[in-house]
Amino acid sequence: MWGYLNQTRQADEILIADDGSRDETRQLIESFKGTLPIKHIWQEDRGFQKSKILNKALVAADAEYLIFTDQDCVPRKDFIATHERYAEKNYILSGGYLRLPMDISKRLGRADVESGNAFRYKWLRAQGLKWNFKCTKLIQCPSFCKFMNFITPAKATWNGCNASGWRADMLAINGYNEEMHYGGQDREFGERLFNMRIKSKQIRYSAILLHLDHKRPYKTPETLKHNREIRNNTKLNHIIQTPNGINKIPCSTKFE
């Protein structure tokens, strides 16, 4: 929330897709409603149901263009403006992030975000961050970012922590597959957009988030295997509409 208060281009609406958080989270969200255009979409905790709550948020959205991110990500001040600048019909955008270790994640404060220090390598190094090539994402030079976006070997996929696209396209593929749990449900969503002939643009060095560290008790070999099988079917059969999405439909749609 501190990151969105600090944006150069303020959000028209912020939809918080809340998969069963408790009352303390609701109270925290309420404290920001006077300063941010928040819609809080909540569902009861019945295990990991991210896909289901994201579909509810998709239906509740008013904006034509949507940026997706996660609660463990802190946006740089130009985050929304960058997505808006690169947005184009028939395209999705694939942004980037820098993962912080647990100790720095816990120490990060509001002043660090508002001052922009949290997005400067010199400051992060003073906090104990060790250099690795991914730290180059913090370089805020437009020509460097454009060059790196062009040469990076990483594919411009739909990454749930930093991606954007047109709401009409997301509704056309029937949203997220609610049969999928943790591990690959975002990628499968993007693969169906690609099957609908939506293209992608790489902005992993331009639209930047800090990714805070945390435990993932919901990650299991069984769910990862199950999700891989669904993704393989999506790619093999060129699936566009999931039968387990916003609307429950009897069969999937393919391009002929």
C-alpha positions as CSV (number, residue, x, y, z in Angstrom):
1,M,0.0,0.0,0.0
2,W,2.9,2.4,0.7
3,G,4.2,1.7,-2.8
4,Y,0.8,2.6,-4.4
5,L,0.5,5.8,-2.3
6,N,3.8,6.8,-3.9
7,Q,3.0,6.3,-7.6
8,T,3.7,9.0,-10.1
9,R,0.5,7.8,-11.9
10,Q,-2.1,7.0,-9.3
11,A,-4.3,3.9,-9.8
12,D,-7.9,4.4,-10.9
13,E,-8.9,1.5,-8.8
14,I,-7.1,-1.1,-6.6
15,L,-8.8,-4.5,-6.3
16,I,-7.5,-6.6,-3.4
17,A,-8.3,-10.2,-4.1
18,D,-8.3,-11.6,-0.6
19,D,-8.3,-15.4,-0.3
20,G,-9.5,-15.8,3.3
21,S,-7.5,-13.4,5.3
22,R,-8.5,-12.6,8.9
23,D,-10.0,-9.5,10.5
24,E,-6.6,-7.8,11.1
25,T,-6.1,-7.7,7.3
26,R,-9.5,-6.2,6.8
27,Q,-8.8,-3.5,9.3
28,L,-5.5,-2.7,7.6
29,I,-7.2,-2.4,4.2
30,E,-9.9,-0.2,5.7
31,S,-7.2,2.2,7.0
32,F,-6.1,2.9,3.4
33,K,-9.5,3.3,1.9
34,G,-9.5,7.1,2.5
35,T,-6.4,7.6,0.5
36,L,-6.5,4.8,-2.1
37,P,-9.4,3.7,-4.4
38,I,-9.6,0.2,-2.9
39,K,-12.2,-2.5,-3.6
40,H,-11.8,-5.4,-1.1
41,I,-13.0,-8.7,-2.6
42,W,-12.9,-11.4,0.1
43,Q,-13.8,-15.1,0.2
44,E,-13.7,-17.7,3.0
45,D,-10.5,-19.6,3.7
46,R,-11.0,-23.0,2.2
47,G,-7.4,-23.7,1.3
48,F,-5.4,-22.2,-1.6
49,Q,-8.0,-20.7,-4.0
50,K,-6.1,-17.9,-5.6
51,S,-7.6,-18.6,-9.1
52,K,-11.1,-18.3,-7.7
53,I,-10.6,-15.0,-5.9
54,L,-8.8,-13.6,-8.9
55,N,-11.8,-14.4,-11.1
56,K,-14.0,-12.6,-8.6
57,A,-11.8,-9.6,-8.8
58,L,-11.9,-9.7,-12.6
59,V,-15.6,-9.6,-12.6
60,A,-15.6,-6.7,-10.0
61,A,-13.2,-4.6,-12.0
62,D,-14.4,-1.4,-13.8
63,A,-11.2,-0.6,-15.7
64,E,-10.5,-1.7,-19.2
65,Y,-6.9,-2.3,-18.6
66,L,-5.6,-4.3,-15.5
67,I,-2.2,-4.7,-13.8
68,F,-1.7,-7.9,-11.8
69,T,0.7,-8.2,-8.8
70,D,0.9,-9.9,-5.5
71,Q,0.7,-8.9,-1.9
72,D,4.3,-9.7,-1.3
73,C,5.5,-7.2,-4.0
74,V,6.4,-3.5,-3.5
75,P,6.0,-1.3,-6.6
76,R,8.6,1.3,-7.6
77,K,7.0,4.8,-8.0
78,D,6.9,4.5,-11.8
79,F,5.2,1.1,-11.8
80,I,1.7,2.0,-13.0
81,A,3.0,4.7,-15.3
82,T,5.3,2.2,-17.0
83,H,2.6,-0.3,-17.6
84,E,0.4,2.4,-19.0
85,R,3.1,3.7,-21.3
86,Y,3.7,0.3,-22.9
87,A,0.1,-0.9,-23.0
88,E,-1.1,-1.8,-26.5
89,K,-4.1,-3.6,-28.0
90,N,-3.7,-7.3,-28.6
91,Y,-0.7,-7.4,-26.2
92,I,0.1,-8.3,-22.6
93,L,3.1,-6.9,-20.7
94,S,5.5,-9.0,-18.7
95,G,7.3,-7.1,-15.9
96,G,10.2,-7.9,-13.6
97,Y,11.1,-8.0,-9.9
98,L,14.1,-8.3,-7.6
99,R,13.7,-10.8,-4.8
100,L,14.8,-9.6,-1.4
101,P,16.2,-12.0,1.3
102,M,14.1,-12.5,4.4
103,D,16.1,-10.2,6.7
104,I,15.8,-7.2,4.4
105,S,12.2,-8.0,3.7
106,K,11.4,-7.8,7.4
107,R,13.3,-4.5,7.9
108,L,11.8,-2.7,5.0
109,G,9.8,0.4,6.2
110,R,7.5,3.0,4.9
111,A,10.3,5.7,4.7
112,D,12.5,3.3,2.7
113,V,9.7,2.9,0.1
114,E,8.6,6.6,0.0
115,S,12.2,7.9,-0.4
116,G,12.9,5.4,-3.1
117,N,15.9,4.1,-1.2
118,A,14.4,0.6,-1.3
119,F,14.9,0.5,-5.0
120,R,18.6,1.7,-5.0
121,Y,21.3,-0.9,-5.0
122,K,23.6,1.3,-2.9
123,W,21.1,1.4,-0.1
124,L,20.2,-2.3,-0.4
125,R,23.9,-3.2,-0.3
126,A,24.2,-1.3,3.0
127,Q,21.4,-3.5,4.3
128,G,23.4,-6.6,3.3
129,L,22.1,-7.4,-0.2
130,K,24.8,-9.3,-2.1
131,W,25.4,-8.4,-5.8
132,N,24.1,-10.6,-8.5
133,F,23.2,-10.0,-12.1
134,K,19.5,-9.5,-11.3
135,C,20.4,-6.3,-9.4
136,T,20.8,-4.6,-12.8
137,K,17.0,-4.4,-12.8
138,L,17.5,-1.5,-10.4
139,I,19.3,0.6,-13.0
140,Q,16.9,3.5,-14.0
141,C,18.4,4.4,-17.3
142,P,15.8,4.2,-20.1
143,S,18.2,3.3,-22.9
144,F,19.8,0.6,-20.7
145,C,16.4,-0.8,-19.8
146,K,15.2,-0.9,-23.4
147,F,18.4,-2.7,-24.4
148,M,18.1,-5.3,-21.6
149,N,14.4,-5.9,-22.4
150,F,15.5,-6.6,-25.9
151,I,18.4,-9.0,-25.2
152,T,17.1,-10.9,-22.2
153,P,16.7,-14.6,-22.9
154,A,13.7,-14.7,-20.6
155,K,10.4,-15.1,-22.4
156,A,7.7,-12.5,-22.0
157,T,5.2,-14.7,-20.2
158,W,2.3,-13.9,-17.9
159,N,3.8,-13.6,-14.5
160,G,1.1,-13.1,-11.8
161,C,3.3,-10.8,-9.7
162,N,3.9,-8.3,-12.5
163,A,1.9,-8.5,-15.7
164,S,-0.9,-6.5,-17.4
165,G,-3.4,-6.7,-20.2
166,W,-6.9,-5.9,-21.4
167,R,-9.8,-7.1,-19.2
168,A,-11.8,-8.0,-22.3
169,D,-9.1,-10.5,-23.4
170,M,-9.1,-12.0,-19.9
171,L,-12.9,-12.4,-19.9
172,A,-12.7,-14.0,-23.4
173,I,-10.6,-16.8,-22.0
174,N,-13.0,-17.3,-19.1
175,G,-10.4,-16.1,-16.5
176,Y,-8.2,-18.3,-14.4
177,N,-8.6,-22.1,-14.2
178,E,-10.0,-22.6,-10.7
179,E,-9.0,-26.3,-10.8
180,M,-5.4,-25.2,-10.4
181,H,-3.7,-24.4,-7.1
182,Y,-0.2,-23.1,-6.4
183,G,2.4,-23.5,-9.2
184,G,1.8,-22.4,-12.8
185,Q,-1.7,-21.2,-12.8
186,D,-0.5,-17.7,-13.9
187,R,1.5,-19.2,-16.8
188,E,-1.5,-21.3,-17.9
189,F,-3.6,-18.2,-17.9
190,G,-1.1,-16.5,-20.2
191,E,-0.8,-19.6,-22.4
192,R,-4.5,-19.4,-23.2
193,L,-4.1,-15.7,-24.0
194,F,-1.4,-16.7,-26.5
195,N,-3.6,-19.4,-27.9
196,M,-6.1,-16.6,-28.6
197,R,-3.3,-14.9,-30.6
198,I,-2.5,-12.2,-28.0
199,K,1.1,-11.3,-28.2
200,S,3.5,-10.2,-25.4
201,K,6.0,-7.5,-24.7
202,Q,9.0,-7.7,-22.4
203,I,9.3,-4.9,-19.8
204,R,11.2,-6.9,-17.0
205,Y,13.8,-4.1,-16.8
206,S,11.3,-1.2,-16.9
207,A,8.4,-2.1,-14.6
208,I,10.1,-3.1,-11.4
209,L,8.9,-4.6,-8.1
210,L,10.6,-5.7,-4.9
211,H,9.6,-9.2,-4.0
212,L,9.5,-9.9,-0.3
213,D,10.5,-13.3,1.0
214,H,8.1,-15.6,2.8
215,K,7.3,-19.2,3.4
216,R,5.1,-21.2,1.0
217,P,3.4,-24.0,3.0
218,Y,0.8,-24.5,0.2
219,K,3.4,-25.6,-2.3
220,T,3.3,-29.4,-2.7
221,P,4.6,-31.9,-5.3
222,E,1.1,-33.1,-5.9
223,T,-0.3,-29.7,-6.9
224,L,2.7,-29.0,-9.1
225,K,2.3,-32.3,-10.9
226,H,-1.5,-31.7,-11.4
227,N,-0.9,-28.2,-12.7
228,R,1.8,-29.3,-15.1
229,E,-0.7,-31.8,-16.6
230,I,-3.3,-29.0,-17.1
231,R,-0.7,-26.7,-18.7
232,N,0.4,-29.5,-21.0
233,N,-3.2,-30.1,-22.1
234,T,-3.6,-26.3,-22.7
235,K,-0.6,-26.2,-24.9
236,L,-1.2,-29.5,-26.7
237,N,-4.8,-28.8,-27.5
238,H,-4.6,-25.0,-28.0
239,I,-7.2,-24.4,-25.2
240,I,-8.5,-20.8,-25.0
241,Q,-11.4,-21.0,-22.6
242,T,-11.0,-22.9,-19.4
243,P,-14.1,-24.9,-18.4
244,N,-13.4,-24.1,-14.7
245,G,-13.2,-20.4,-14.9
246,I,-15.6,-17.4,-14.3
247,N,-18.3,-19.3,-16.1
248,K,-18.5,-23.0,-15.8
249,I,-18.7,-24.4,-19.4
250,P,-19.0,-27.9,-20.7
251,C,-16.0,-27.8,-23.0
252,S,-12.9,-25.8,-24.0
253,T,-12.6,-23.6,-27.0
254,K,-9.9,-24.0,-29.6
255,F,-8.8,-22.1,-32.7
256,E,-9.5,-24.1,-35.8
